[in-house]
Amino acid sequence: MRIDNNNHKKVAVVGVGNILLSDEGIGVHVVNKLREARPDDKIPVEIIDGGTSPGFFWLIEGFDRLILIDAVKGGGKPGSIYRFQVEQIVPEEKQIISAHDLDLMYNLKMMELTGSRPKEVIIIGIEPKEIKTGMELSPELDKMIPHIIKIVNEEIDQASSG
């Protein structure tokens, strides 16, 4: 989609996750459906499939608002939707075993240090039911996609009023 600097904040929506691990890929599934559902006549937005790659962060330099969609284990029932800001994340002291483990916090911190981090970072987290080998989402998460897209669209639309 096109980016327009005229009257709107620049908004990026990034879905992250591994689509080979069922519900872990919810962020990617959502952005793929969002591309189909988002009309061009609304606020300009860049929709990015971030997958598991740390390399997508250079694509969000210069944006005012980042909406990140990912699977989040928050203790709720499968399909629960959480909204929080990156400042609310408490880093865990754990061994990092994959690039996906360090992507978000590390890269956003580096962007902050270089002055290129989006001014506002909103995370939409979805409680997974299962993370196992397979490309299909669980039925609980699959049926939530329209509702997740509605929430993401509301976050995008707030960029024009904020």
Protein Blocks (a to p, Z undefined) as FASTA:
>chain_A
ZZdfklmccdddddedjfklojlmmmmmmmmmmmmmmcfklccdddddekjafklmmmmg
oiabdcddddddehiaehiacdddfklpccdddddfbfklmmmmmmmmmmmmnopacfbd
cddddddfbdcedjbdcfklmmmmmmmmmmmmmmmmmmmmZZ
